[in-house]
Amino acid sequence: MGKKITLALPAKDEVWKFKKYVCRAKLLDLRGGKPIVILNQDEAHQNDIYMGHRVVLQADGRKTYARVDLSDDMVKIGEIGLFGEVADELKVKEGQAVLIHHTGRPESIEYIKNKIDGKELAPPHMRKIIDEVMDDSLSEGEMAAFMSACYIRGMTDNEVVGLTDAIVATGSPFHVGKIPVVDKHCIGGVAGNRTTMVIVPIMAAAGAYMPKSSSRSITSAAGTADTMETICEVSLPIEEMERQVRKVGGCVVWGGAINLAAADDKLIKIRNPLSLDPKGVLLASILAKKKSVGAQYCIIDIPIGRGVKVQDAKEAQALARDFIGIGKRLGIEIEAMITDGSEPIGRGIGPALECRDVLRALENKDHPHDLKEKSCQMAGVLLELCGKAQKGRGYGIAMQLIENGKALAKFKEIVEWQGGNVKKLTSDSMDGRIGSRHHTVKASAGGKISHIDNKLMSKIARAAGAPADKGAGIFLRVHRGDVVKAGDSLFDIFSESESKLDFAIKALEGWEAVELEKVVLDRVR
């Protein structure tokens, strides 16, 4: 066993002592998705280390953090068992010496307790919490306590700004070097809502710069990154993203592949299992991504309606005011649009089907009118906001850029820069990427379409294989307000495998994804 060493007190504001000792690395063929080490129970207790404690590990000049598990038989006295994630980080070999520092309790726990008590956290306190989230100093329980406190106590504007700046500071700087830099965001919940892929080429064609980082699906049938990935690469190094935006004017990439606001991914992983979405954290999460790309102007899409995140106009207006106010303090001029989110946008739900919709809208041919209309409305507001269009003329300019083919040409230029083959890229060419197995769902009775459920449509598409299977999904044949007869087609389910198609069909049982209300038609004699 290595000799126990007690170090001098680090700094006056630290309330614990650091201790360290040396063990030999035992490489374990285990991975836990997080940094974990196993210490011999007797030896750990002699050094005041217990289950769940945090330790700093050092070897050959490298340092990493890990959480402690204990065993009386997996490792001997003088050994430290390293999970794969820790071994990779330290780059150690079997039997190599590893210095173990017991760090004690993280400083940010005091700040989390203050938040639980209802006290406002200053920007340095938010920064410390995020720093310790990033270096894995906080346990899952401690991070969950922070998220719960934000949800129950709410957050002041100062706290949201402090959290936003702290998240931005965890990422790599992004510099376009040209103006105006614009961005957009939708708070989500609407199936098929691929306006980003239409807006980016419109803005780039108009002379603005739009470095758009987008997400993959969490619960939907496709995220923008999943849809864009059907035709080109979306995982770009940040340096390549900068070059592309300077040269082409825009990009559509997966945010998870670039280190722009790294802490945001960790906060999302805390929020999702708890099903908690504190408004202040939501604002900080979204605005951190905008600030991290240097956005000067931004449009926020807030869909409202049955089945989406925001249910009514009053709640949406309050959220819009928060975005505008916080954005101003961060140096971002924001305009929010409250839109109809009560049914899917476009006809396709699933990566390839949604990509076909985007191409049809940009080709101005057999297009889904709602997708084109919403995209032009949002792009028009953004054009006016950034000074590329006079007040009241943005929508017309956005529509013109589609009708004269400039937006489509810019979209193909973006796709080509991201490694896609644009020689035969048309909406018709997407037909070959859609799953070959399909099933048509028909109306069991006549009536008027009163509701198309976003969540259920996404669940059916996911059951068919989306978004992992790019060709899986749904093609809608009706929209709200249409009148149908018994036996009329409502929607088609597409899949890349017979078994997944069967699973999607079985998933329909007990689900009413398309709701009908009876109508009385005039009879003419």
Secondary structure, DSSP 8 states (H G I E B T S, - for coil): ----EE-----TT--S--EEEEEEEEE-S---SS-EEEEEHHHHHHTT--TT-EEEEEETTEEEEEEEEEESSSS-TTEEEE-HHHHHHHT--TT-EEEEEE--S-THHHHHHHHHTT----HHHHHHHHHHHHTT-S-HHHHHHHHHHHHHH---HHHHHHHHHHHHHTS------SS-BEEEEE----TT--THHHHHHHHHHTT-BEEEEE---SSSS--HHHHHTTTS-----HHHHHHHHHHHSEEEEEGGGS-SSHHHHHHHHHHHHHT---HHHHHHHHHHHHHHTT-SEEEEEEEESTTSSB-SHHHHHHHHHHHHHHHHHTT-EEEEEEEE-SS-SSSEESHHHHHHHHHHHHHTSS--HHHHHHHHHHHHHHHHHTTSS-TTTHHHHHHHHHHTSHHHHHHHHHHHHTT---TT-STGGGGGGS-SEEEEEE-SS-EEEEEE-HHHHHHHHHHTTTTTSTT-EEEE---TT-EE-TT-EEEEEEESSHHHHHHHHHHTTT--SEEEE--------
